[in-house]
């Protein structure tokens, strides 16, 4: 078992940042190549089989949910001595969330909507502002629902504002609202009772959605209003609460507050669970549990890499000395910015490709999109420096907040981890 009582804790966990980087790369890759890969099924079956896992890049959002639960719960769990009930400081919590997430989000929202309007004018070949008068009510409602983070409740706006990726940001905000009841259950029922209740709520919600409402666990796709209302029920917080809860439980294990079964940190088990999640997407009954399986798989992988990094640091290394991990960790630092801006940029490049005669699903178009996806990375870093990094704050633990003895709260509890998604 790793030693959680190391004397010099890191300010960041490279493993968490690396998983963020992997998650955003998965989302970026499916948005750039997903349509092209789907066209290969009957024309190039071998190539389709090789690229098939890329079609599931959307589960990067599932990984982001696990990481969100981990990073959000880490701050409170680290500040609460073992054995004491956890209480969420409501005002300071939401003030930090607003300062951390909203400034870059609002910049991306305004930019996405401006680009959407400009593209619409270009497609209609009508650049008169008066032509927008008939759309003003819809555009205003689209903007208002996104500012308030309630767009996920409306089929017309869930993937609107010119940036379909915003749907998951509303989901995360709604999951934050469920953090207080999660803590209430943890304090009164324990970790096992909390997990059981959340799993039951999630499973019942998904069964009702699939079997009674006819919803499928598909990601919102396309422009404004393309998703039928039942589809949105599978994207609401109760359907994804279990995944977020697993991230919080991973924190409890990291801090030594709960002992998980050994298989919860064995990466082949995580890979097997991810494979099961992929398999269950192919039949409707599997939709009851597919996101739960994805969540469990990423939970195991999260535990594995965090334990590995803890062991590396306990052995005296200041950082995880792996070029792949450190590269992904570097990308993970600005993954939130990359997530915010990549969809409108890829959509614009796609429309330009069409304008120059490239056909949907063609090899030339997908190569163009791959170049555009690569270009999104430095642009996202610039966006991060201008609109995200100035609002990142760190709060170091003061000396009087340190535990009086190593057994009270593990030193790892004082790790500060930034959240990027």
Wavefront OBJ file of the C-alpha trace (Angstrom):
o trace
v 0.000 0.000 0.000
v 1.290 3.524 -0.761
v 2.433 5.700 2.101
v -0.087 8.521 2.504
v 1.930 10.178 5.272
v 4.710 11.588 3.123
v 6.341 14.677 4.629
v 6.321 16.977 1.586
v 2.998 16.921 -0.285
v 2.774 18.095 -3.906
v 0.695 21.107 -4.836
v -0.631 19.310 -7.896
v -1.201 15.713 -8.865
v 0.241 14.959 -12.291
v -2.006 11.910 -12.512
v -5.151 14.053 -12.266
v -3.899 16.542 -14.848
v -2.858 13.686 -17.142
v -6.324 12.140 -16.962
v -7.801 15.555 -17.785
v -5.521 15.736 -20.803
v -6.546 12.254 -21.925
v -10.229 13.118 -21.485
v -10.090 16.277 -23.561
v -8.051 14.535 -26.289
v -10.722 11.830 -26.477
v -13.471 14.424 -26.903
v -11.440 16.414 -29.427
v -10.659 13.308 -31.496
v -14.262 12.139 -31.759
v -15.482 15.596 -32.712
v -12.826 15.789 -35.428
v -13.090 12.260 -36.858
v -16.291 10.629 -35.580
v -18.357 11.185 -38.725
v -15.531 9.981 -40.967
v -15.024 6.783 -38.946
v -18.745 5.958 -39.151
v -18.547 6.025 -42.963
v -15.848 3.327 -42.957
v -18.021 0.565 -41.527
v -19.059 -0.854 -44.907
v -16.320 0.498 -47.177
v -13.167 -0.239 -45.132
v -14.163 -2.661 -42.357
v -10.581 -3.346 -41.186
v -9.773 0.346 -40.823
v -13.144 0.849 -39.161
v -12.329 -1.860 -36.617
v -8.963 -0.246 -35.847
v -10.502 3.190 -35.368
v -13.674 1.961 -33.687
v -12.608 2.930 -30.118
v -12.204 6.548 -31.265
v -15.971 6.663 -31.824
v -16.332 6.408 -28.058
v -14.287 9.535 -27.445
v -17.412 11.141 -26.019
v -16.837 9.147 -22.826
v -14.137 11.663 -22.072
v -17.075 13.482 -20.481
v -17.605 10.484 -18.164
v -13.968 10.767 -17.126
v -14.379 14.500 -16.569
v -17.310 13.772 -14.238
v -15.197 11.376 -12.179
v -12.389 13.939 -11.990
v -14.844 16.675 -11.071
v -16.105 14.659 -8.104
v -12.526 13.971 -7.054
v -11.282 17.556 -7.261
v -14.362 19.170 -5.721
v -14.477 16.756 -2.793
v -10.723 16.872 -2.195
v -10.735 20.439 -0.887
v -13.459 19.813 1.695
v -12.241 16.344 2.679
v -8.695 17.659 3.121
v -9.893 20.406 5.450
v -12.056 18.087 7.578
v -10.305 15.948 10.225
v -10.973 12.224 9.990
v -14.072 11.160 11.867
v -15.784 14.554 11.705
v -18.889 15.335 9.679
v -18.332 17.354 6.519
v -20.198 20.628 6.050
v -20.166 22.509 2.765
v -19.515 26.259 3.159
v -22.215 27.217 0.667
v -21.297 30.823 -0.100
v -17.547 30.346 -0.401
v -18.024 27.154 -2.419
v -20.183 28.838 -5.052
v -18.003 31.948 -5.055
v -14.979 29.776 -5.922
v -16.933 27.898 -8.571
v -18.113 31.143 -10.151
v -14.670 32.711 -10.155
v -13.011 29.577 -11.481
v -15.473 28.631 -14.229
v -17.626 31.536 -15.300
v -15.186 34.141 -16.714
v -13.720 31.869 -19.437
v -17.143 30.287 -19.968
v -18.808 33.651 -20.581
v -16.049 34.684 -23.002
v -16.445 31.394 -24.892
v -20.242 31.732 -24.849
v -20.226 35.228 -26.338
v -17.597 34.230 -28.878
v -19.468 31.073 -29.890
v -22.747 32.920 -30.366
v -21.051 35.706 -32.347
v -19.414 33.122 -34.596
v -22.732 31.285 -35.003
v -24.452 34.507 -36.086
v -21.616 35.379 -38.473
v -21.710 31.914 -40.054
v -25.485 32.169 -40.446
v -25.114 35.503 -42.255
v -22.419 34.020 -44.475
v -24.549 31.013 -45.385
v -27.529 33.254 -46.223
v -25.280 35.800 -47.940
v -27.085 38.464 -45.937
v -24.942 40.706 -43.781
v -27.618 43.183 -42.708
v -28.129 43.321 -38.946
v -31.815 43.884 -39.582
v -32.033 40.293 -40.817
v -31.507 39.143 -37.228
v -34.675 40.840 -35.981
v -36.776 37.730 -36.518
v -34.300 35.642 -34.531
v -33.773 38.039 -31.648
v -36.193 36.263 -29.291
v -34.654 32.848 -29.949
v -31.094 34.156 -29.703
v -31.923 35.981 -26.483
v -33.473 32.890 -24.930
v -30.520 30.786 -26.062
v -28.085 33.224 -24.445
v -30.134 33.572 -21.247
v -30.496 29.829 -20.674
v -26.762 29.362 -21.162
v -25.848 32.201 -18.809
v -28.112 30.663 -16.158
v -26.824 27.145 -16.916
v -30.355 25.805 -17.481
v -30.042 25.137 -21.222
v -29.858 21.389 -20.597
v -33.545 21.472 -19.619
v -34.662 22.720 -23.051
v -34.458 20.713 -26.264
v -34.156 23.911 -28.295
v -31.075 25.136 -26.428
v -29.329 22.062 -24.998
v -26.785 22.074 -27.824
v -27.299 25.670 -28.865
v -25.253 28.876 -28.592
v -23.101 27.624 -31.456
v -21.233 25.296 -29.105
v -22.727 21.880 -28.366
v -20.035 21.130 -25.790
v -21.708 23.506 -23.333
v -24.304 20.872 -22.428
v -21.898 19.103 -20.075
v -21.038 22.334 -18.253
v -24.688 22.701 -17.260
v -24.642 19.077 -16.114
v -21.651 19.748 -13.862
v -23.325 22.800 -12.326
v -26.374 20.677 -11.526
v -24.136 18.022 -9.975
v -22.640 20.695 -7.725
v -26.160 21.336 -6.432
v -26.308 17.672 -5.441
v -23.068 17.903 -3.460
v -24.802 19.011 -0.254
v -27.258 16.068 -0.206
v -24.322 13.794 -1.037
v -22.475 15.038 2.045
v -25.621 14.660 4.140
v -25.838 10.991 3.173
v -22.118 10.490 3.738
v -22.332 11.921 7.251
v -25.353 9.803 8.223
v -25.063 6.618 6.184
v -21.357 6.267 5.615
v -19.611 5.822 2.286
v -21.281 2.487 1.487
v -24.772 3.749 2.276
v -24.215 6.924 0.264
v -23.006 4.958 -2.748
v -25.915 2.521 -2.534
v -28.520 5.289 -2.454
v -26.931 7.221 -5.319
v -26.582 4.039 -7.405
v -30.259 3.190 -6.866
v -31.398 6.692 -7.796
v -29.231 6.665 -10.897
v -30.328 3.196 -11.990
v -34.048 3.830 -11.445
v -33.813 7.138 -13.309
v -32.097 5.479 -16.273
v -34.492 2.536 -16.372
v -37.471 4.902 -16.449
v -35.867 7.029 -19.152
v -34.992 4.092 -21.396
v -37.945 1.765 -20.833
v -40.777 4.242 -20.313
v -39.689 7.431 -22.073
v -37.822 5.777 -24.940
v -34.657 7.783 -24.385
v -31.213 6.673 -25.505
v -27.860 7.600 -23.929
v -26.724 9.517 -27.008
v -24.715 12.683 -26.802
v -26.461 15.862 -27.961
v -25.574 16.256 -31.612
v -25.840 19.010 -34.153
v -27.395 22.424 -33.881
v -30.196 23.963 -31.908
v -33.216 21.827 -31.175
v -32.175 18.598 -32.886
v -32.581 16.422 -29.801
v -36.073 15.193 -28.822
v -37.090 16.031 -25.272
v -36.911 12.416 -23.925
v -33.264 12.281 -24.959
v -32.438 15.072 -22.567
v -33.610 13.104 -19.537
v -30.613 10.791 -19.924
v -28.325 13.810 -19.688
v -29.679 15.182 -16.419
v -27.782 15.066 -13.137
v -29.630 12.084 -11.564
v -28.584 9.931 -14.532
v -24.912 10.813 -13.993
v -24.738 11.342 -10.226
v -23.192 7.903 -9.659
v -20.118 8.804 -11.698
v -19.550 12.045 -9.801
v -20.030 10.181 -6.516
v -17.314 7.697 -7.487
v -14.872 10.573 -7.868
v -15.656 11.687 -4.306
v -15.147 8.145 -3.012
v -11.752 8.023 -4.743
v -10.783 11.019 -2.597
v -11.814 9.183 0.561
v -9.576 6.295 -0.483
v -6.707 8.618 -1.375
v -6.838 10.239 2.045
v -7.005 6.874 3.799
v -10.540 7.435 5.105
v -11.916 4.306 3.462
v -10.291 1.079 2.325
v -11.421 -0.086 -1.094
v -11.268 -3.659 -2.395
v -7.947 -4.411 -4.011
v -9.469 -4.721 -7.496
v -10.496 -1.029 -7.341
v -6.909 -0.070 -8.185
v -6.040 -2.781 -10.734
v -5.940 -1.258 -14.215
v -6.926 -4.429 -16.187
v -10.167 -4.422 -14.202
v -10.735 -0.834 -15.273
v -10.087 -1.691 -18.914
v -12.505 -4.642 -18.677
v -15.206 -2.382 -17.241
v -14.656 0.147 -20.034
v -14.979 -2.678 -22.558
v -18.234 -3.748 -20.907
v -19.474 -0.174 -21.157
v -18.659 -0.150 -24.862
v -20.462 -3.471 -25.377
v -23.635 -2.386 -23.564
v -24.146 0.552 -25.920
v -25.258 -1.866 -28.627
v -28.603 -2.894 -27.067
v -31.286 -0.918 -25.296
v -31.226 -2.773 -21.971
v -27.522 -2.062 -21.800
v -28.349 1.649 -21.777
v -29.551 1.184 -18.216
v -25.983 0.713 -17.043
v -23.547 1.760 -19.782
v -22.561 5.098 -18.218
v -22.348 3.416 -14.823
v -19.878 0.925 -16.293
v -17.859 3.695 -17.906
v -17.798 5.442 -14.544
v -16.649 2.314 -12.709
v -13.895 1.718 -15.264
v -12.568 5.251 -14.961
v -12.884 5.034 -11.174
v -10.547 2.039 -11.148
v -8.094 3.744 -13.493
v -8.184 6.908 -11.387
v -7.366 4.945 -8.236
v -4.597 3.109 -10.052
v -2.785 6.185 -11.350
v -3.205 8.177 -8.134
v -1.787 5.287 -6.077
v 1.046 4.956 -8.565
v 1.932 8.636 -8.310
v 1.691 8.521 -4.528
v 4.145 5.625 -4.465
v 6.506 7.442 -6.854
v 6.504 10.553 -4.671
v 6.902 8.500 -1.489
v 10.048 7.022 -3.047
v 11.526 10.520 -3.226
v 10.767 11.619 -6.782
v 9.301 15.156 -7.004
v 7.220 14.270 -10.072
v 6.066 11.237 -12.000
v 8.984 10.753 -14.372
v 7.057 9.666 -17.464
v 7.141 11.736 -20.637
v 3.665 10.605 -21.689
v 2.176 11.395 -18.278
v 3.847 14.796 -18.073
v 2.788 15.681 -21.634
v -0.813 14.783 -20.902
v -0.562 16.627 -17.582
v 0.615 19.745 -19.378
v -2.382 19.509 -21.689
v -4.643 18.864 -18.719
v -3.714 22.203 -17.165
v -5.619 24.040 -19.912
v -8.082 21.272 -20.839
v -11.026 23.424 -19.733
v -10.093 26.088 -22.277
v -9.626 23.477 -24.986
v -13.018 22.007 -24.192
v -14.625 25.446 -24.349
v -13.350 26.515 -27.768
v -12.809 23.424 -29.914
v -16.375 22.793 -31.136
v -17.034 26.159 -32.831
v -13.557 26.106 -34.362
v -14.010 22.604 -35.804
v -17.501 23.505 -37.025
v -16.156 26.574 -38.820
v -13.395 24.568 -40.504
v -15.947 21.930 -41.549
v -18.155 24.544 -43.215
v -15.147 26.073 -44.946
v -14.234 22.616 -46.226
v -17.722 22.179 -47.634
v -17.444 25.585 -49.266
v -14.281 24.452 -51.035
v -15.947 21.314 -52.342
v -14.872 18.743 -49.763
v -17.522 16.080 -49.232
v -18.836 15.005 -45.811
v -16.900 11.973 -44.614
v -14.163 12.380 -47.222
v -10.535 11.652 -46.395
v -9.469 15.159 -47.380
v -12.014 16.704 -45.039
v -10.992 14.550 -42.087
v -7.329 15.419 -42.699
v -8.292 19.083 -42.667
v -10.172 18.548 -39.406
v -7.185 16.770 -37.859
v -5.025 19.777 -38.701
v -7.695 22.042 -37.219
v -7.871 19.881 -34.089
v -4.100 20.178 -33.661
v -4.368 23.950 -34.131
v -7.004 24.084 -31.391
v -4.357 23.135 -28.812
v -2.122 26.249 -29.059
v -5.208 28.428 -29.498
v -6.670 26.913 -26.337
v -3.447 27.628 -24.473
v -3.641 31.263 -25.575
v -7.270 31.377 -24.433
v -6.196 29.844 -21.130
v -3.528 32.496 -20.597
v -5.883 35.359 -21.421
v -9.185 34.328 -19.893
v -8.686 31.362 -17.540
v -5.339 31.595 -15.784
v -5.933 35.103 -14.351
v -8.862 33.677 -12.374
v -7.091 30.615 -11.031
v -6.424 30.960 -7.331
v -4.527 28.819 -4.902
v -5.098 28.636 -1.198
v -2.257 27.070 0.736
v -2.979 25.515 4.080
v -1.704 27.717 6.891
v 0.437 26.285 9.656
v -2.392 26.210 12.173
v -4.475 24.103 9.773
v -1.917 21.326 9.630
v -2.823 18.148 11.538
v -1.231 17.767 14.945
v -0.208 14.210 14.174
v 0.154 12.154 10.985
v -2.683 9.888 12.045
v -5.228 12.708 12.314
v -5.340 13.660 8.634
v -2.894 12.231 6.093
v -0.469 14.765 4.702
v -1.879 14.019 1.259
v -4.985 15.810 2.418
v -3.267 19.118 1.874
v -2.736 18.652 -1.841
v -4.161 21.520 -3.851
v -5.536 20.296 -7.174
v -6.973 22.646 -9.732
v -10.071 21.677 -11.648
v -10.274 22.204 -15.337
v -13.515 20.715 -16.377
l 1 2 3 4 5 6 7 8 9 10 11 12 13 14 15 16 17 18 19 20 21 22 23 24 25 26 27 28 29 30 31 32 33 34 35 36 37 38 39 40 41 42 43 44 45 46 47 48 49 50 51 52 53 54 55 56 57 58 59 60 61 62 63 64 65 66 67 68 69 70 71 72 73 74 75 76 77 78 79 80 81 82 83 84 85 86 87 88 89 90 91 92 93 94 95 96 97 98 99 100 101 102 103 104 105 106 107 108 109 110 111 112 113 114 115 116 117 118 119 120 121 122 123 124 125 126 127 128 129 130 131 132 133 134 135 136 137 138 139 140 141 142 143 144 145 146 147 148 149 150 151 152 153 154 155 156 157 158 159 160 161 162 163 164 165 166 167 168 169 170 171 172 173 174 175 176 177 178 179 180 181 182 183 184 185 186 187 188 189 190 191 192 193 194 195 196 197 198 199 200 201 202 203 204 205 206 207 208 209 210 211 212 213 214 215 216 217 218 219 220 221 222 223 224 225 226 227 228 229 230 231 232 233 234 235 236 237 238 239 240 241 242 243 244 245 246 247 248 249 250 251 252 253 254 255 256 257 258 259 260 261 262 263 264 265 266 267 268 269 270 271 272 273 274 275 276 277 278 279 280 281 282 283 284 285 286 287 288 289 290 291 292 293 294 295 296 297 298 299 300 301 302 303 304 305 306 307 308 309 310 311 312 313 314 315 316 317 318 319 320 321 322 323 324 325 326 327 328 329 330 331 332 333 334 335 336 337 338 339 340 341 342 343 344 345 346 347 348 349 350 351 352 353 354 355 356 357 358 359 360 361 362 363 364 365 366 367 368 369 370 371 372 373 374 375 376 377 378 379 380 381 382 383 384 385 386 387 388 389 390 391 392 393 394 395 396 397 398 399 400 401 402 403 404 405 406 407 408 409 410 411 412 413 414 415 416 417 418 419 420 421
